[in-house]
Amino acid sequence: MASVLDGVDQRTKLAGHNRFELLLFKLIGRQRYGINVFKVQEVIRCPELTQIPRAHSVICGVAHLRGKTIPVLDLSMAIGMPAIERGGESYVIVTEYNRTIQGFLVGAVDRIINIGWDQVNGPPNGSGKDSYLTAVTEVDNELIEVIDVEKVMKEVIGGQESASEENIDAEVMGVDDHVLIVDDSSVARNQVKRVCTQVGIECTALKDGKEAWDHLSKMVDEGVNIGDYYSMIISDVEMPRMDGYTLATKIKSHPEMKDVYLILHTSLSGVFNTSMVEKVGANKFLAKFEPDILVATIQEQLKAFHDAH
């Protein structure tokens, strides 16, 4: 148990300094990709998989690991490339996203690197809305591509996209309310915007922490009271250039911004988040993506915001 807590503490320190660990892997060919190590539970040789009748074509089957049955997705097929050849040379990266556990079939696993989010950029211009890239970085003079796993999960596994109508409280529908959404995944941004629209809230949606910080700083320079203008800020954690933890720390340390209500909304799971919310001063942590829980949290804050104003 001590080693597990040490690992959590170490990654907490990394995240608090706008750094993280990236597991590098390959699908087919020489191109290398990356995934945040904190989302990885383990990496194993591809086990024998049990086929699922009428399953999505990207799902190779299910694996039985230590009493659990998890779906295994061919990550190459999921992003529109040829299927990975299964066998002794392929691997499964077991991950936890949005409170679910699944495996991603990959061709090979390379190594883990420690990198700063400021070394990671958004996808190149012209990659298009159908691109599966959420970020890129350079390692050893080679471009590493970070896949938008949330987009893959939505397309393959699906899930509830909007809050249930019975959970919408008409009495707290936003009147001139404005929310800032910060997320590098277009899928995630649109999911949050959809829920905000259900509550009648106007949204500004930005792609990473650096863009959000520049936006807020400009507003302060123009004399805008951030805590009055925005009913709340809903920010992802994993983002290129500046992560959500760093953004939260900067906002809560700024005398003109510190009173704004800040929600960290992330697919990262575990006790890690509790310590990080306390450390960076955010008001709340929400695991992605539960629209009914998100709408309840938004409405609760709207009531508090309206009472205070």
N, C-alpha and C positions, 0 to 999 in steps of 0.2 A: 504493500500500500504506500509506503514512503516513497518508493521510486515513481509511482504514478503521480503522487502529489508534487514531487520534485519536477516532473515533466510538465505538469500543468503550470506550476510556478514559473518555470523557465520560459514557456511559450507566452505566459502573461507578460513577462518582461520584454519579450521580443515584440509582441503586438503593441505594447505601450510605447515603443520607440519606433513605430511605423516600419517594423520589420516582421518577416515571417519566414517559414521554411517551405520550400517548393520541392515536391517529388517529381523528378523528370522521368518521362516514359516515352515509348514509341508505339505507334499503331501499326501501320505498314509503311515501308520505305524508311528513309533516314530522318525525316522531320521529327523533332522532339517536342513534346508537350509538357505542361506542368499542371499540378494540382496541389492545393494547400495541404500540407502534411497534417494539420490539425483535424482535417475531415477524414483522414485515413485511419482506419482501425488496424488493418494489416494488409500485407501483400503475400499472395500465395500462388504456387503453380496452379494452373487451371485444373480443377478437380473434375471428376465425372459429373456431368450435369443431367438432371432429369427434365425431359421435355414437358412443356405445358401445352395442352391442346388449345388451339385458336388464340395463342398468345401473339402479341405484337411481334412483327418479324425481327425487330432489333433484340428482343429478349431471347437469349440462347437457351435458357432453361433455368432451373433453380439448383442451387448448391446447398448441401446439408453440412453446416459447420457448427460443431459444438452444441448440438441440440436446436439450432436455429435453421430455418429454411429461408434463403434470401434469393431474390431474382438476380440474374447476371445479364447485363446488357453489353452487347458488342458496341463499344464506343466508336469504332471506325464506321460501322454501318449507321450509327445514330447521327453522324455528321455528314452522311452522304457519300462515304467512301466504301470501297470493297470490304467484304467481311474478312475478319482475322482468321487465319487458319488455326484451328484448335489442335492442341496436342502438347507435347512435352516442352515446347519453347514458349508457349503463351502463358500469360499471368492474369490473375484477377486482383484488382485493387478493391478491397472491401472498404466502403465509405459510409458515413452517416451524413445525410442531407435532409433538412426539413423534418427532422425527427423520424426518418425512416432509414433502414439499413439496406444497401444494395451493393452489388459488385459490378465493376466495369472490366470487361475483357480487353486486355491490351496485348500488343505484340511482344514488348520487352520493357523491363524497368531498368532505369539508368542509375540515378543517385539522388541524394537530397542536397539542396543548396540553401544557404542562409542569404536572404536578399532583402533589400529595402523596397518598400512600396514606391518610393520616389524613383526607383529604377524600372518601374513597370508603367507602361503607357496603354492607353486605350487602343482598340484595333485600328489599323491604318485607314486613312480616308479612302472611300471607294469600296470598302469591304461589303457594304450593303446591309440592309435590314435582315436579310436571310442568312447572314454570316453566323457561324457558331463560335466566333471568337469573342471573348470578353476583354482580353488584355494580351499584350505581348511584352517580352523583355529580351535582353541579349545576354547570353552566357557563352564565353569563349568564342566570341565573334560569330555566334550562331543565334538566329532568331528562335526564341521559344514561344510557342503559342499556348495561351490559357483558354480552355474551352468553356463556353457558357453552359455549365452543367444544368442550371435551372431551366434553360430552354430545352435541353435534351430530356429532362425529367418531365416537363410539361407535355412534350410531344409524345413521349412513350408511355408514361404512367398516368398523366392527366391529373385531375383533382378539381376540387371546388374552386371556381373562379370568382364568384361574387358572394357577398354576405346574404344570408337568408332574410327574406322580406320581414319576417316576424321579429327580427332582431334590430330593425331600423326604428329608432325612436323619433317620430316626427317633431316632437317638442324641442329637440336639440339639433334640428337640421341647421347646417351652417348658414348664417346670415352675414355676408361680407367676411366670412372666415377664409383664411389662406394658409395652406400647408406647404412646406418645402419638403420635397422627396429627393433623396440622394441615393442613387444605386447605379452601378455600372451595367447591370443586366437590363436590357430593354423589356424582357419578359417581366421581371420583378417590378420595374417602374410602372408598367401598364397595369399590373395586378393591384398595386397600391392605389394608383389613380382611379381604377374602376371602383374600389371600395369608397374612396373619398367622394367620388361623384354620386354614389348612392346616398351619401349624407349631405350632399349639396355643397361641398367644399371646393373652392378654387385651388388649383395646384400649380406650383412651379416645380419642374422635374429636371434635375441636373445629374451628370454622369459620374462624378467622383468627388472625393473630399476636397481636393484642391480647387475644383470649379466652384463648389459650394462655399468654401472659405473666401475665395476672391469675390464672389457674389455678395456675401454677407458683409465683408469688409467695405466694399463699395457703398452698400446701403448705409452703413454707419457713418462713412465719410460724408454722405449726403444728408446726414441728420435724421435718418430714419430710426425709430425705436424698434429694434428687432423683436423684443418681447411683446410689443403691441401689434406689430404688423403680422407676425406669424403666430397662429394659434398653437402650432407645434412644428417640430422638424422630425421627419421619419427617415432615418439613415441606415443604409447597409453598413456592414463592417469591412468586408473584403472589397477593396476598390483600388485601382491603379493610382499612382502619384501620391495620394494621401488616404490612409484607411480611416474607417469610421471612428476608431478609438482615438486617433490623433485629432480628427476633426472635433470630436466631443470634448477632448481636453482643451483645445484652443478656444472653443466656444464658451465653455464653463469657466475659463480663466480670464475671459475678456469682460471688463466691467459693463460694457454696453450690450453684451449678448447673454450674459450668464443666467438671466431670468427666463429665457425661452425654454419651453418644455421640449425635451429631446428624447426620442425613442430610438433605441438601436434595434433594428429589425434584420435578423440574419439567419442564414441556414446553418451556421455553426451551432453546435449543441454542447450541453454538458455544464459541469460546475464552473468551468472556465469563465463563462459569461457573468455569473454572479459577482465574482471578484473583479472583473473588468468594469462592470457597470459602476461599482463602488469606487474603483480607482479613478476612472475618468470623469465621474460626476454626472453621468447620464441619469435621466429620471426613471427609465424603464427599459427592460429587455423583452423583446418578443421574438419567438422562433418563427421562421417562415414555414409555409404560408398557410395560415388559418384565418380566412376572411371574417368569420364570425367573431373570433377573438380580437382581430384587428379592429373591426368596427365597434366592438364594445369598448376597447381602449380609447379609440378616437372620440366616441361619444362621451365617455367619462371625462376626458380632458376638455372637450368643448364646454361641458357644464361648468367645470372649474374655471375655464377661461372667461366665460360669459359672466359668472358670478363676480370675478375679479375686475371685470371691465364694465 
